[in-house]
């Protein structure tokens, strides 16, 4: 399916979504969806017989610190059977950074949502195990936010790597 045909199909299937003009994204098909409609829209994109976006290839966020909504969660979808791609952008307000989890739709969303939470502080409602994945639990703040201070000091924590320090696992008798 060509990009133009995909745009026509998306306009028919997703009337609530906003299609971004092709010239603004170098020919890539981009859909902007309200946070309240994100879960149903993603499910429709996966299950619709002519779209069949069966693969979530990436999920991340963008911090637009100077504007509102402050964040955007970005889903990169691919249809293996139809051989077309789609970028879905969900604007997220800075005062309530949360969106519905996509783990029930694509298992590949699991760690990507955890990484996005860890780096940007965006909560994925309904995620089965939303906890830090890159930073240690005591880390304060979210390092990929544009307002994160570069000179911030973090609390020191003891080393917990059993491979680097195998003696720390030995029990004393």
N, C-alpha and C positions, 0 to 999 in steps of 0.2 A: 504494500500500500504506500503510495506517495505521501509526502508531507501535506500536500494540499487536500488529498482525499481523507487523510487522517483528521485534518482540521474540520472538514465538513462533517465527518462522522462524530467527532467529539462535540461539535455544536448541537447536533441532533440528540445525542445521548445524554449530554451534561448541560442542560440549559442554564443551570445556576452557576456554572463556572465561567470565568473570564479567559478568553483566548488572547494571548499576547501576540501582537502583530509579528509576522515572520521576520521582517527586516530588523527588528530590535534585538533578535537573538540569533542572528546569522543562520537563519533557515531552520533552526531547531523548533520543534513544536513545544510550546510552554502553556500550561494551564494554571491559573491562579484560582484557588478554592478557599472559601471562608472556613475558618477553624471548625465551626459548628457542623459543616457539611463534609469535613475531611474524611471521616470514617466511612460514610456511605459512598462517597465519590471513589475512594480507593477500592472499596469492594466492587463497585460497578465496573471500574477499569479492569479489575482482575477477572471478573466473571462474565462480562458481556461477550457474546459469541463472536462478534467481528473485531473486538479490540484485544481481548485475552492477554493483558499484561501480566504474564505469569512469573516474571522475575523482577525483584527489586535489586538493582545493581548497586545503588548507593543511596545513602540518606545522610544528610548533614544539615547544618544551619548557617545562617548569615546574620551578623549583628550590624544593624543600621542604627548606630547609637544616637544619631542626631534627628531621627524621625520616628514617627509613630504610625503603624505598629513597628516596634523596635526590631523584632526578629522575624526571620522567615525560615521555616523548615522546608527543605528541598528534597524531594523524592525523585530519583532517576529510575524510570521503569523501562522494561524491555519486554517485547513479546517475541518469544522464541519461534512460535509457529507462524506468526504474521510478519516477523522481521521488521518491526518498527519500534521507535523509541519515543519517550515522552518525559518531560520534566514537569512535575507537579510542585507548585509553590504554595505554601500555606502561611499567610501572615499571622504572627503571634504577638500580642501586646506585651510590652515590657513589664507591666504591673501584674500580669498573671501568665507567666511563660509556661503554658502547658498545651498539649495536643493529645488526641487519642492515639494509643499505641497501634502499630501496624503488625505486631508480632503474630497475631491470630491469622493474618492474611499471608504474610511472608516470614518464614523463620529467619531469614537473613536480616530482618530488622532488629533482632534481639541485641546483638552487640553494637550495631550502628546507633541504636537509640541510647544505649548505655554510654557510648562515647560522646554523643551529642549532649546528653545530660551532664556528663563529667566536665566537658569543656565549656558549655554555654549555660548550664543550669536550667535547661528546658525540660520540664517533667512530661513524661509520656504516660498518660492515665491508662491504667489497665496493663501496664508492663509487668511480666511475672517476676522480675528480679532487678528492679531499677536501683543500682548502686554504682559507685565509682568503678571504672574499669582500668583507667590509665594512672590516675593520681591515687595516692594513699588516702585512707578514710579521714585522717585528721587534716587534710589539705583544706585551706580556707579560701573560698571564692571559686571563680570559674575562669581559667586562664585565657580562653579565646574571646572573652568579652572585650570590646574595645575600651571599656573604662577600667579594666583590670590594671592596677598600678604595677609598673615594671620593676620597681624597687621594693616590692612587698616582701617582707620576711615571713617565712612559714615555720610552724612549730617543728622542732626536731623530734623525730620518733626513732625508737630502736629498730635496728635491722631485723627484718622478718623473712629473709630469703633463706630457706633451708638448703639450697644448693650452694650458695656462696658461703654459708656458715653452718655446715652439717653438725658441728659440735653443739650448736644451740638446741638440737633435738634430743641429745643424750640426757638421760635421767640419772641423777645421782642417787646412789644407794646408801 
